[in-house]
Amino acid sequence: MIAFTEPKPSRRAVLQGAAAGLVVGFVWSGKTRAAVSSDTVFAPNAFIRVAPDNTVTVLIKHLEMGQGVYTGLSTIVAEEMDADWSQMRAEHAPANQKLYAAVGMGIQMTGGSTSIANSYPQLRNAGATARAMLVAAAAKEWSAPAAEIKVEGGVLTYKTKRARFGEMAAKAATMPVPAAVTLKDPKAFKLIGASVPRIDTGNKVDGSAKYGLDHMAPNLLVAVVARPPRFGGTVKSVDADAAKAIPGVKHVLQVPSGVAVVADSFWQAQKARSALRIEWDDTNSEKRSTAQIFVDYKKLAAQPGASARKEGDAAEAMSKAKRTISAEFEFPYLAHAPMEPLDCTFVLAADGCEIWAGCQFQTIDQGNVARVLGFKPEQVKINTMFAGGSFGRRANVHSDYMVEAAHIAKALPQGTPVKLIWTREDDLRGGKYRPMFYHAMKAGIDEVGKVVAWQHTIVGQSIMKGTAFEAMAVKNGIDGSSVEGAANLVYDIPNISVDLHTTVAGPTVLWWRSVGSTHNSYATEAFVDQVAKAAGQEPLEFRRSSLAKHPRHLAVLNLAAEKAQWSKPLGKDKARGIAVVEAFGTFVAQVVEVSRDAGGKIKVDRVVCAVDCGVAINPDVIQAQMEGGIAYGLGTILKSAITLKDGLVEQSNFDTYGVMRMDEMPRVDVHIVPSTEVPRGVGEPGVPPIGPALANAIFALTGKPVSKLPMQSSVAV
């Protein structure tokens, strides 16, 4: 069955707008569905357009935020169509839940490294359908058997006859949509598995690519919002006289999140915001400092928590162990800190509104905006733009920045275009952080060096609690995102317990690139090296002996070790560390090499990464995402932390919130495991292993575990 077919035979019209205002619809007509075109563009389904100029445009239902989905998803279509890469184009699909919901999720969204995995079968079917209809058109035009028509590089041939896709577009649009199509044998792939050039590089190099912040409109106003400095605070009173006196300021508005200033330009709005005199009500706000929150977390960790995993009797086995070893880990709040902070342009009309933004949660954003304005979700038109990074920040169930823009637009004269901009300071201080966590761990080792017991207690806020995802993601009091990377520990240990304490704190939290695995995998993989040392075993061999039932973990572990020449000594004041993590169905192992100078400063010299993500759609994109994940992860492990002092966020910009600098980046070697497994994502899984691999290298070099992050607080790096 074709993936885009409705589960129930019902009549529907699917509108698809082309660049020049072309409208293409699909109409059910019994067993077949005909493509109806008002022009010569061939649109066999909601994902593909073939134009007379021979371009093939793929409508991308996921957000392109730098991770390469424009290229990866277009490659899948081009492969099944037998198109030439030079004719491929891509653009964001419109926000349309019925057409573009992620398969099995029910909403249009991007997250969890699911774009490739979710779209692979869907777009293979879409591409094969387009190819079949082009072949059918050529067969009818040439009075030729369809089976004898060859397709290669976007050209159809039969004996001496030849036509490009564009030349057959109009004819193909009249062909019935096949009820079933035959997909290409993977052995015949030419584009999948090849490092074709990224489809969006040219536009990004010449500046024609449009990000949310780039969108302009006649008479556009710019808005900024003053928000409470403490989480949970509210506006008590506002004196806006000085702000209103600044030239260019049009409006000062109180909105649910704070006080908005609307002006002719960003700088005018920013200056006026600074002139506001606001008295905040902190009655219900968070007033603790980070140190106090950790004290509270440690007290909780000493008590039994909700059970996330229980196998055997860890407490009993621990009491009988020959030796026990314990550790604790502290992880701070982390901001997403994308290069393009949050922004959106908003125009409100009587019968609907239109938004331009780097949108990651189209369906949820439509619903949230609609509730503010009293509209139906379909009256909220979202134009998805490129996003300059996100790392999860633009995927929040409250649609905070779009809802803010809706409230502002609602207070302005109808039809006024307004662009809401969050500054870097707004975003770093505005919450939606990776939660801070505390981990308490203990392992028991028997007389022959085998680990017989493993206890792991996790303390931190829930991302899912209180959201629309709670019913699905929180089971028996356990938020799955709080324990992923810990509850699914794969090492062969007979007695395991993993407990969770879900806390309540002021700072708002959100998934952050690789979510729970960012802290849980650090804790587990760093503790593994400590346990291995206590058991008198070499870290790599310790892992190998416990992963016999997990061949994909073992394969990346062995490949990374081989490419890093694990058994070859590095020399004085140098060491290696290793870690292996599965996240979002992708398996990654990393080896980190470090060195120490005469002053005791530790430097990261090299990272060797092995990745198994199933079928490798584009090796170059996979390599780039592993490199990017390693850079992102290294920066946060070494430098990043959001800390509170009396409830106030201490960081404001990149001068106080550390990130990886170009001159600090080590050499990175990426190796991809050949695989025929279904393809999985690579945007996030490169992040979790880098922290513990680095910690293990430092542990090997110094004999001291690194249990508190960022490392600059405890290691001279």
C-alpha positions in Angstrom: 0.0 0.0 0.0 1.2 3.5 -0.8 2.3 5.2 2.4 0.3 8.4 1.9 -3.0 6.6 1.3 -5.8 7.4 3.7 -6.6 4.6 6.1 -10.3 5.0 5.3 -11.7 5.6 1.8 -13.0 9.1 2.2 -13.2 12.1 -0.1 -10.6 14.8 0.5 -8.9 17.6 -1.3 -5.2 18.2 -0.7 -4.0 21.6 -1.7 -0.4 22.1 -2.6 0.8 25.5 -3.6 3.7 25.9 -6.1 5.9 28.9 -6.2 3.9 30.7 -8.9 0.6 30.2 -7.2 -0.1 26.8 -8.7 -2.7 24.8 -6.9 -2.6 21.0 -7.2 -5.3 18.8 -5.6 -5.9 15.1 -5.1 -9.4 13.7 -5.3 -10.4 10.2 -4.3 -12.2 8.4 -7.1 -12.7 5.0 -5.8 -9.8 2.6 -6.2 -7.5 5.1 -7.8 -6.6 8.7 -7.0 -6.0 11.0 -9.9 -3.5 13.9 -9.9 -5.4 17.0 -11.0 -3.2 19.9 -12.1 -4.1 23.5 -13.1 -0.8 23.7 -14.9 1.9 21.3 -16.4 3.5 20.6 -13.1 3.3 16.9 -12.2 2.5 16.3 -8.5 1.8 12.6 -7.9 1.6 13.0 -4.2 2.0 15.5 -1.4 5.8 15.2 -1.4 6.9 15.7 -5.0 6.6 18.2 -7.8 8.1 17.7 -11.3 8.1 20.9 -13.3 8.5 21.4 -17.1 12.0 22.8 -16.5 12.9 19.3 -15.3 13.4 20.2 -11.7 12.1 17.8 -9.0 11.1 19.6 -5.8 10.7 17.6 -2.6 8.4 19.1 0.0 10.2 18.5 3.3 7.8 17.9 6.2 10.5 18.3 8.8 12.5 21.4 9.8 15.9 22.0 8.2 17.9 23.4 11.1 21.3 22.4 9.9 21.0 18.6 10.4 20.8 17.9 6.6 17.2 16.7 6.2 16.8 18.7 2.9 19.6 16.6 1.5 18.8 13.3 3.1 15.1 13.2 2.3 15.6 14.5 -1.2 18.2 11.7 -1.7 15.6 9.1 -0.9 13.1 10.5 -3.4 15.8 10.9 -6.1 17.0 7.3 -5.6 13.5 5.8 -6.2 12.8 8.1 -9.1 16.2 7.5 -10.7 16.5 11.3 -10.9 19.8 13.1 -11.5 21.0 14.9 -8.4 21.4 18.2 -10.3 17.7 18.4 -10.9 16.7 18.0 -7.3 15.3 20.9 -5.2 13.8 21.1 -1.7 11.5 23.3 0.2 9.6 23.1 3.5 6.2 21.7 3.3 3.3 23.8 4.6 2.0 23.1 8.1 -0.6 20.5 7.4 -1.2 17.8 10.0 -3.3 15.6 7.6 -0.7 15.6 4.9 2.6 15.9 6.8 2.2 14.3 10.3 5.1 12.2 11.3 4.2 8.6 10.7 2.9 7.0 13.9 3.0 10.3 15.8 -0.1 12.1 14.6 1.5 15.5 14.5 3.8 17.3 12.1 7.1 17.8 14.0 10.8 17.4 14.0 12.6 15.8 16.9 14.1 12.7 18.5 16.3 12.2 15.4 13.3 10.7 13.7 13.2 12.6 10.3 15.1 10.0 8.2 13.7 7.0 10.0 10.1 8.3 9.8 10.3 9.4 6.2 12.3 6.6 4.6 9.6 4.2 3.7 7.1 7.0 3.0 9.4 8.9 0.6 10.6 5.7 -1.1 7.0 4.9 -1.9 6.4 8.5 -3.0 9.4 8.5 -5.3 8.6 5.1 -6.8 5.1 6.2 -7.4 6.3 9.3 -9.3 8.6 7.1 -11.4 5.9 4.7 -12.2 3.6 7.4 -13.4 6.3 9.0 -15.5 7.0 5.6 -17.1 3.3 5.1 -17.7 3.1 8.5 -19.4 6.0 7.6 -21.6 4.6 4.2 -22.4 1.3 5.8 -23.5 3.0 8.6 -25.5 5.4 6.2 -27.3 3.0 3.2 -27.5 5.7 1.2 -25.8 5.6 -1.5 -23.1 6.2 0.1 -19.7 8.6 -2.7 -18.7 10.9 -1.8 -21.6 11.3 1.9 -20.7 14.5 2.7 -18.9 15.0 5.5 -16.4 18.3 6.9 -15.5 19.5 10.3 -14.4 16.1 11.9 -14.9 15.7 10.6 -18.5 13.2 8.1 -19.8 14.3 6.1 -22.9 12.8 3.5 -25.2 14.9 2.5 -28.2 15.6 5.8 -30.0 13.0 7.8 -28.0 14.2 10.0 -25.1 12.5 12.4 -22.8 13.4 14.2 -19.6 11.1 14.1 -16.6 10.0 17.7 -17.3 8.9 16.8 -20.8 6.6 14.1 -19.5 5.3 16.1 -16.5 2.0 17.2 -18.1 1.3 13.7 -19.4 2.2 12.0 -16.2 -0.2 14.2 -14.3 -3.1 12.5 -16.2 -2.0 9.0 -15.2 -3.8 7.1 -12.5 -1.9 6.7 -9.2 -0.8 3.0 -9.0 -2.2 1.1 -6.1 1.2 -0.5 -5.3 4.7 0.1 -6.5 7.9 -2.0 -6.4 10.7 -0.4 -4.5 14.3 -0.6 -5.8 16.6 -3.3 -4.5 19.0 -1.6 -2.2 21.8 -3.3 -4.0 21.0 -1.1 -7.0 21.2 2.2 -5.0 23.3 4.8 -6.6 22.5 7.9 -4.6 21.7 6.4 -1.2 25.1 5.7 0.3 26.8 8.3 -1.8 28.0 11.6 -0.5 26.0 13.8 -2.8 26.5 17.6 -2.2 24.1 19.2 0.3 21.1 20.6 -1.5 21.0 23.8 0.6 24.7 24.7 0.5 24.5 27.1 -2.4 21.7 29.2 -1.0 23.4 29.4 2.4 26.7 30.4 0.9 25.2 33.2 -1.3 22.8 34.4 1.4 19.6 33.6 -0.5 18.5 31.1 2.1 15.9 32.6 4.4 15.9 32.0 8.1 13.1 33.1 10.4 15.0 36.2 11.4 15.4 37.2 7.7 11.7 37.5 6.9 10.7 41.1 6.2 7.4 42.7 5.3 6.2 46.3 4.5 5.6 48.3 7.6 7.0 45.6 9.8 7.2 46.4 13.5 9.6 44.7 15.9 8.7 43.5 19.4 10.8 42.4 22.4 9.4 41.3 25.8 10.6 42.1 29.3 10.1 38.8 31.3 10.4 38.2 35.1 14.0 37.8 36.2 13.0 34.9 38.5 11.1 31.9 37.4 7.5 32.1 38.6 7.6 35.8 38.9 4.8 38.1 37.6 4.3 41.7 36.8 3.2 43.8 39.8 3.3 47.3 38.2 4.7 49.0 35.1 5.9 52.6 34.6 6.2 52.9 30.8 6.4 56.6 30.4 10.2 56.7 29.6 9.9 53.9 27.2 7.0 55.4 25.3 9.0 58.7 24.9 11.7 57.0 22.9 11.3 57.8 19.1 9.9 54.9 17.1 8.1 53.2 20.0 4.5 52.3 19.0 3.1 50.3 21.8 3.9 49.0 25.3 1.7 46.1 26.2 1.3 43.8 29.1 1.1 40.2 27.9 0.9 37.0 30.0 4.7 36.4 29.9 5.7 40.0 30.8 5.7 43.4 29.2 6.1 43.8 25.4 7.5 46.8 23.6 6.7 47.3 19.9 8.7 49.7 17.8 9.8 50.5 14.3 13.1 48.7 14.8 14.8 46.2 17.1 17.2 48.7 18.6 14.4 51.2 19.4 12.4 48.4 21.0 15.4 47.2 22.9 16.3 50.6 24.2 12.7 51.2 25.3 12.6 47.9 27.1 15.6 48.9 29.1 13.7 52.1 30.0 10.8 50.3 31.5 10.4 50.5 35.2 8.8 47.2 36.3 8.1 46.0 39.8 8.0 42.2 39.8 6.0 40.1 42.2 8.3 37.2 43.3 5.9 35.7 45.8 5.8 32.4 44.0 9.1 32.5 42.3 12.2 30.3 42.6 14.6 31.9 45.0 17.1 29.0 45.6 20.7 29.0 44.3 22.1 26.1 42.4 24.1 24.8 45.4 20.9 24.7 47.6 19.0 22.8 44.9 21.8 20.2 44.8 21.7 19.9 48.5 17.9 19.2 48.3 18.5 16.6 45.5 21.2 14.8 47.5 18.7 14.4 50.4 16.2 12.9 48.0 18.7 10.5 46.6 19.2 8.9 50.0 15.6 7.8 50.0 13.9 5.1 47.9 12.5 6.5 44.6 10.1 5.3 42.0 11.4 2.1 40.3 12.4 2.6 36.6 14.0 -0.8 36.4 14.4 -3.8 38.7 16.0 -7.0 37.8 17.0 -9.5 40.5 17.8 -8.2 44.0 20.4 -5.5 43.8 20.3 -4.7 47.5 20.8 -8.3 48.5 23.5 -8.9 46.0 25.3 -5.7 47.1 25.3 -6.9 50.7 27.1 -10.1 49.7 29.6 -8.5 47.3 33.3 -8.9 47.9 33.8 -5.2 47.1 31.5 -2.2 46.5 32.2 1.1 44.8 30.1 4.2 44.7 30.0 7.5 42.8 27.9 10.6 42.5 27.5 12.9 39.5 26.2 16.5 39.3 24.9 17.9 36.0 23.9 21.5 35.7 21.0 23.1 33.8 22.0 23.6 30.1 20.7 26.1 27.6 20.3 25.2 24.0 22.0 28.4 22.8 21.3 28.1 19.0 23.1 30.7 16.9 19.7 32.1 15.8 17.7 32.9 18.9 14.0 32.5 18.9 12.0 34.7 16.6 8.8 34.7 14.5 6.9 37.1 12.3 3.2 37.3 12.8 0.3 38.9 10.8 -3.2 38.6 12.3 -6.4 39.0 10.1 -10.1 38.6 10.9 -10.2 35.1 9.6 -6.8 33.7 10.4 -3.2 34.5 10.9 0.1 33.8 9.2 3.4 33.1 10.8 7.0 32.9 9.5 9.4 31.0 11.7 11.9 28.2 12.0 9.1 25.9 13.2 9.9 22.5 14.8 6.4 21.6 16.1 4.0 22.8 13.4 0.9 21.0 14.7 1.4 21.9 18.3 2.2 25.5 17.4 -0.9 25.8 15.3 -3.1 24.5 18.1 -1.5 26.8 20.8 -1.8 29.9 18.7 -5.3 29.0 17.6 -6.4 28.8 21.3 -5.0 32.3 22.0 -6.8 33.8 19.1 -10.1 31.8 19.1 -9.3 30.2 15.7 -9.3 26.7 14.4 -5.8 25.3 13.9 -6.2 25.3 10.1 -6.7 29.1 10.3 -3.1 29.4 11.6 -0.8 29.3 8.5 2.8 28.6 9.3 5.6 29.2 6.8 8.5 27.1 8.0 11.8 28.8 7.4 15.3 27.6 7.9 16.3 27.6 11.5 19.8 28.6 12.7 20.0 25.6 15.1 17.5 24.6 17.7 18.8 21.5 19.6 15.2 21.1 20.8 14.5 24.7 21.9 12.0 25.4 19.1 10.1 22.2 19.9 8.3 23.1 23.1 4.7 22.1 23.9 3.8 25.6 25.1 5.0 27.3 21.9 6.2 30.1 24.1 7.6 32.4 21.5 4.7 32.0 19.0 2.1 32.4 21.8 3.8 35.6 22.9 3.7 36.9 19.3 0.0 36.0 19.1 -0.8 38.0 22.2 1.1 40.9 20.9 -0.5 40.8 17.4 -3.9 40.5 19.1 -3.3 43.9 20.7 -2.2 45.6 17.6 -4.3 47.0 14.7 -5.5 44.1 12.6 -3.1 43.3 9.7 -0.1 44.8 11.4 3.0 42.6 10.7 5.1 42.2 13.8 8.4 40.4 14.4 9.1 39.1 17.9 12.8 38.7 18.7 14.3 37.0 21.7 17.9 38.3 22.3 20.6 35.9 23.3 20.2 37.1 26.8 16.5 36.5 26.7 17.0 32.9 25.6 19.8 32.1 28.1 17.8 33.5 30.9 14.4 32.4 29.7 14.4 28.8 30.7 13.5 25.7 28.8 16.7 24.2 29.9 18.0 20.6 30.0 17.2 19.8 33.6 19.9 19.7 36.2 20.3 16.2 37.6 22.0 14.4 40.5 23.1 10.8 40.2 24.0 8.4 43.0 25.5 5.1 41.9 26.8 1.9 43.5 28.2 -1.4 42.2 29.0 -4.7 43.8 31.9 -6.9 42.6 32.4 -10.5 43.5 35.6 -12.4 44.3 36.4 -13.0 40.6 35.9 -9.5 39.5 32.4 -9.9 38.1 29.9 -7.1 38.7 26.9 -8.7 40.5 25.0 -5.6 41.6 24.2 -2.2 40.1 22.2 0.5 41.9 21.5 3.9 40.2 19.4 6.7 41.7 18.5 9.7 39.5 17.1 13.0 40.8 15.8 15.8 38.6 12.9 17.5 36.9 10.5 15.9 34.5 10.4 17.2 31.0 7.1 15.5 30.1 5.1 16.1 33.3 2.4 18.6 32.9 2.5 18.5 29.1 0.4 17.0 26.4 2.9 14.1 26.2 2.6 13.1 29.9 0.0 10.4 29.3 2.2 8.8 26.7 5.6 9.4 28.2 5.1 9.1 32.0 4.3 5.6 33.2 3.9 4.7 36.8 5.5 8.0 37.8 8.5 7.5 35.6 9.3 10.0 32.9 11.0 7.9 30.3 13.1 10.9 29.2 14.5 11.2 32.7 15.9 7.6 32.7 16.8 6.8 29.1 20.4 5.9 28.9 20.2 4.4 32.4 17.1 2.2 32.6 18.1 0.6 29.4 21.7 -0.3 30.5 22.8 -3.1 28.3 25.8 -4.5 30.3 25.4 -8.1 31.5 24.7 -7.6 35.2 22.3 -9.9 37.0 21.0 -7.5 39.6 20.1 -4.0 38.6 17.9 -1.3 40.1 17.3 2.1 38.7 15.2 4.6 40.8 14.0 8.0 40.0 13.0 11.0 42.1 11.1 13.6 40.0 11.5 17.0 41.5 9.8 20.4 41.3 11.9 23.5 40.7 11.3 26.9 39.2 13.3 26.8 36.0 11.3 25.6 33.1 12.8 22.5 31.4 12.8 21.0 27.9 14.4 18.2 25.9 17.9 19.2 24.9 20.0 17.5 22.2 19.9 13.8 23.1 17.7 14.4 26.1 18.2 12.0 29.0 21.1 10.2 27.4 23.2 13.4 27.8 23.5 12.9 31.6 22.5 9.2 32.1 25.0 7.9 29.6 27.7 10.1 31.1 27.0 8.7 34.6 26.7 5.0 33.4 29.7 5.0 31.1 32.0 7.0 33.4 31.0 4.7 36.3 31.8 1.7 34.2 35.4 2.7 34.0 35.6 3.2 37.7 34.0 -0.2 38.3 36.3 -1.8 35.8 39.3 -0.4 37.6 38.0 -1.6 40.9 37.5 -5.1 39.4 41.0 -5.1 38.0 39.9 -5.1 34.4 40.9 -3.1 31.4 38.0 -0.8 30.4 37.6 -1.9 26.8 37.8 -5.6 27.6 35.4 -5.1 30.5 32.9 -3.7 28.1 33.5 -6.4 25.5 32.9 -9.2 28.0 29.5 -7.6 28.9 28.2 -6.9 25.5 28.0 -10.4 23.9 24.3 -10.1 23.5 24.4 -6.7 21.9 26.3 -7.0 18.6 25.6 -3.5 17.3 27.1 -1.9 20.5 30.0 -4.3 20.2 30.6 -3.5 16.6 30.9 0.2 17.0 33.0 -0.3 20.2 35.4 -2.5 18.3 35.6 -0.3 15.3 36.3 2.9 17.3 39.0 1.0 19.3 40.6 -0.4 16.2 40.7 3.0 14.4 42.0 4.7 17.5 44.7 2.0 17.9 43.5 1.5 21.4 46.3 -1.0 22.3 49.1 1.3 21.1 50.6 3.3 23.9 50.3 7.1 23.6 53.3 8.1 25.7 53.9 10.1 28.8 51.1 12.5 30.0 48.7 11.1 27.4 45.7 8.8 27.7 42.6 7.5 26.0 39.0 7.0 27.2 36.2 5.1 25.5 32.4 5.1 25.7 29.6 3.5 23.8 26.0 4.7 23.7 22.8 3.8 21.9 20.4 6.8 21.5 17.3 7.0 19.2 18.2 3.7 17.6 21.7 4.7 16.5 24.8 3.2 18.1 27.9 5.4 18.6 31.2 4.7 20.2 33.9 7.3 20.8 37.5 7.2 21.8 39.0 10.5 23.2 42.7 11.1 23.4 44.0 13.7 25.8 47.3 15.1 26.8 48.6 17.1 29.9 51.1 19.9 29.7 53.7 20.8 32.3 51.2 23.1 34.0 48.7 20.3 34.5 46.3 21.6 31.8 44.5 18.9 29.9 43.9 19.2 26.2 41.6 17.1 24.0 43.7 16.1 21.1 41.6 13.7 19.0 38.3 12.0 18.9 37.6 8.8 17.0 34.0 8.0 16.4 32.3 4.9 15.1 28.6 5.1 14.2 26.0 2.5 13.1 22.8 4.3 12.0 21.5 1.6 9.7 21.5 2.4 6.0 23.8 5.4 5.6 21.8 7.8 3.4 24.6 10.3 3.0 27.9 9.5 4.6 29.1 13.1 4.4 26.0 14.4 6.3 26.5 11.6 8.8 30.1 12.6 9.3 29.1 16.3 9.7 26.5 15.5 12.3 28.9 13.3 14.3 31.5 16.1 14.2 28.8 18.7 15.1 27.5 16.5 18.0 31.0 16.0 19.3 31.7 19.8 19.1 28.4 20.6 20.8 28.9 18.0 23.5 32.5 18.9 24.2 31.6 22.5 24.7 28.9 21.8 27.2 31.0 19.1 29.0 34.0 21.5 29.3 32.3 24.9 29.8 28.5 25.1 29.9 26.3 25.6 32.8 23.2 27.7 33.7 23.5 28.5 37.4 21.2 30.3 39.8 22.0 32.8 42.6 19.0 33.5 44.8 16.9 32.4 41.9 18.5 34.7 39.3 20.2 33.2 36.3 23.9 34.2 36.3 24.7 33.7 32.6 23.6 36.1 29.9 25.6 35.5 26.7 28.6 33.5 25.3 30.9 35.5 27.5 29.4 33.8 30.6 27.9 30.7 29.0 30.9 28.8 27.6 30.7 27.0 24.2 33.4 25.3 22.1 35.6 27.7 20.2 37.1 26.9 16.8 40.7 26.9 18.0 39.8 24.5 20.7 38.3 21.8 18.5 40.3 18.6 18.3 40.8 16.4 15.3 37.8 14.2 14.7 37.8 10.9 12.7 34.4 9.4 11.9 33.9 5.8 10.7 30.5 4.5 9.6 29.6 0.8 10.1 28.2 -0.6 6.8 24.6 -1.7 7.6 21.4 -2.9 5.9 19.3 -2.1 9.0 16.6 0.6 8.6 18.1 4.0 8.7 18.0 6.0 11.9 18.8 9.5 12.9 22.2 11.1 13.5 21.4 14.6 14.7 21.5 13.7 18.4 23.4 10.4 19.0 26.8 11.9 18.5 26.5 14.0 21.7 26.1 11.4 24.6 29.4 9.4 24.3 31.8 12.4 24.1 31.4 13.4 27.8 32.1 10.0 29.4 34.8 9.2 26.8 36.5 12.4 27.9 35.9 11.7 31.5 37.4 8.2 31.1 40.5 9.6 29.4 41.0 12.0 32.2 40.4 9.2 34.8 43.0 7.1 33.0 45.5 9.9 33.0 45.0 11.3 36.5 43.3 8.5 38.4 40.7 11.0 39.5 37.1 10.6 38.3 35.3 13.7 37.0 31.9 13.8 38.7 30.9 17.4 38.5 30.2 19.3 35.3 31.2 21.5 33.6 34.7 20.1 33.8 36.4 23.5 34.0 35.0 23.6 37.6 37.0 20.5 38.6 39.7 19.9 35.9 42.3 22.3 34.5 41.2 22.1 30.9 
